[in-house]
Amino acid sequence: MELDGAAAIVTGGASGLGKATARALLDGGASVVLIDLPGPRGEEAVAELGEGATFMAADVANEAEVQAAIDVATAIAPLRVAVNCAGIVTANRTVGRDGPAPLEAFERTIRVNLIGTFNVARLAAATMAQQEPAVGRVPGGPDTSERGVIVNTASVAAFDGQIGQAAYSASKAAVAGMTLPIARDLSKLLIRVVTIAPGIFETPMMAGMPDEVRHSLEEQVPHPSRLGHPAEYAALVRSIVANPMLNGETIRLDGAIRMQPK
Ligand SMILES: NC(=O)c1ccc[n+]([C@@H]2O[C@H](COP(=O)([O-])OP(=O)(O)OC[C@H]3O[C@@H](n4cnc5c(N)ncnc54)[C@H](O)[C@@H]3O)[C@@H](O)[C@H]2O)c1
């Protein structure tokens, strides 16, 4: 899928992996609407990213707010790319010192990470479905007719959840699990769906961890033995968008880490 002359939406675009993705899509020639919670960080990110970036405040789980952001994107150019980076992390043991894990935190995690991802995917796909197909091609490869690409973000916690991660792992495993059925649903519409399962990346979500925790996490990554950089996540998004054969799959991006129980 060509980015030049296309519009993209990136949820969680005011921070971390989403902001790096927005930068990479802008570099590729797309106009990008950042979707994130209300607050100054959205406009700050737009100022940092420069021309081609727009901010729309929205909760990813809110139908009307996400639709309004998609409408802003399609007013600029055909919507070809939707990247789901919005997410929250919660940690509660199933039974902790204060008793059973709070159900409210479990529900909130599922609402943002899973329902929010599906909400954005379904609304973006419905808009893409109304557009004329474009040509996707890698250098030397054949032309492929496609309408759009949806990229979701799971986590390695979808597969190797740690102590306290029941809610987070459930939400991310569900994102990985719905990737193939959504790709099948949207295949006739010429829309691809791919999920990235990152290992540990250096973003505000992970900032503030003590040095010894960081060091221990880095040591758990076989190679390269460090945290991932948001630009490396964004580069994979670009590859997914560019390659018409990538579809219906969850790709680990993790330096071969397999998370230990804690
Ligand atoms: N950083 C990592 O190590 C790591 C690893 C695996 C997976 N992930 C996943 O990658 C994604 C991006 O994480 P990040 O590290 O960039 O985190 P981050 O905290 O830097 O960014 C997440 C963004 O999502 C936004 N957001 C949260 N709830 C929202 C909602 N309801 N509606 C709209 N926006 C909302 C936040 O405001 C924030 O700007 C998340 O889904 C996270 O679970 C991150």
The ligand as a Tripos MOL2 file, in Angstrom:
@<TRIPOS>MOLECULE
LIG
   44    48     1     0     0
SMALL
NO_CHARGES

@<TRIPOS>ATOM
      1 N1          6.1550   -0.3110   25.6640 N.am      1 LIG1
      2 C1          6.1620   -1.6270   25.7060 C.2       1 LIG1
      3 O1          7.1100   -2.2440   26.2090 O.2       1 LIG1
      4 C2          5.0260   -2.4220   25.1410 C.ar      1 LIG1
      5 C3          5.1780   -3.8020   25.0330 C.ar      1 LIG1
      6 C4          4.1430   -4.5610   24.5060 C.ar      1 LIG1
      7 C5          2.9920   -3.9430   24.0770 C.ar      1 LIG1
      8 N2          2.8550   -2.6050   24.2030 N.ar      1 LIG1
      9 C6          1.6010   -2.0140   23.7280 C.3       1 LIG1
     10 O2          1.9000   -1.0260   22.7790 O.3       1 LIG1
     11 C7          0.8940   -0.0270   22.7940 C.3       1 LIG1
     12 C8          1.5550    1.3380   22.9140 C.3       1 LIG1
     13 O3          2.2310    1.3690   24.1520 O.3       1 LIG1
     14 P1          3.3030    2.4920   24.5290 P.3       1 LIG1
     15 O4          4.4080    1.7910   25.1960 O.co2     1 LIG1
     16 O5          3.5430    3.3810   23.3710 O.co2     1 LIG1
     17 O6          2.4600    3.2320   25.6800 O.3       1 LIG1
     18 P2          2.2340    4.7640   25.9900 P.3       1 LIG1
     19 O7          1.6320    4.7920   27.3450 O.co2     1 LIG1
     20 O8          3.4810    5.5480   25.7220 O.co2     1 LIG1
     21 O9          1.1480    5.1740   24.9040 O.3       1 LIG1
     22 C9         -0.1710    4.6970   24.9490 C.3       1 LIG1
     23 C10        -1.0790    5.8210   24.5270 C.3       1 LIG1
     24 O10        -2.4150    5.3110   24.5130 O.3       1 LIG1
     25 C11        -3.2560    6.3450   24.9720 C.3       1 LIG1
     26 N3         -4.5280    5.7980   25.4630 N.ar      1 LIG1
     27 C12        -4.7300    5.0560   26.5810 C.ar      1 LIG1
     28 N4         -6.0310    4.7740   26.7160 N.ar      1 LIG1
     29 C13        -6.6610    5.3370   25.6540 C.ar      1 LIG1
     30 C14        -8.0120    5.4030   25.2230 C.ar      1 LIG1
     31 N5         -8.9980    4.8260   25.9420 N.pl3     1 LIG1
     32 N6         -8.2920    6.0670   24.0930 N.ar      1 LIG1
     33 C15        -7.3220    6.6690   23.3710 C.ar      1 LIG1
     34 N7         -6.0200    6.6380   23.7250 N.ar      1 LIG1
     35 C16        -5.7100    5.9920   24.8470 C.ar      1 LIG1
     36 C17        -2.4690    7.0000   26.0980 C.3       1 LIG1
     37 O11        -2.9670    8.2890   26.3870 O.3       1 LIG1
     38 C18        -1.0630    7.0140   25.5010 C.3       1 LIG1
     39 O12        -0.8020    8.2110   24.7920 O.3       1 LIG1
     40 C19        -0.0400   -0.3910   23.9550 C.3       1 LIG1
     41 O13        -1.1580   -1.0900   23.4380 O.3       1 LIG1
     42 C20         0.8050   -1.3210   24.8020 C.3       1 LIG1
     43 O14         0.0080   -2.2250   25.5470 O.3       1 LIG1
     44 C21         3.8460   -1.8220   24.7070 C.ar      1 LIG1
@<TRIPOS>BOND
     1     1     2 1
     2     2     3 2
     3     2     4 1
     4     4     5 ar
     5     4    44 ar
     6     5     6 ar
     7     6     7 ar
     8     7     8 ar
     9     8     9 1
    10     8    44 ar
    11     9    10 1
    12     9    42 1
    13    10    11 1
    14    11    12 1
    15    11    40 1
    16    12    13 1
    17    13    14 1
    18    14    15 2
    19    14    16 1
    20    14    17 1
    21    17    18 1
    22    18    19 2
    23    18    20 1
    24    18    21 1
    25    21    22 1
    26    22    23 1
    27    23    24 1
    28    23    38 1
    29    24    25 1
    30    25    26 1
    31    25    36 1
    32    26    27 ar
    33    26    35 ar
    34    27    28 ar
    35    28    29 ar
    36    29    30 ar
    37    29    35 ar
    38    30    31 1
    39    30    32 ar
    40    32    33 ar
    41    33    34 ar
    42    34    35 ar
    43    36    37 1
    44    36    38 1
    45    38    39 1
    46    40    41 1
    47    40    42 1
    48    42    43 1
@<TRIPOS>SUBSTRUCTURE
     1 LIG1         1 GROUP 0 **** ****
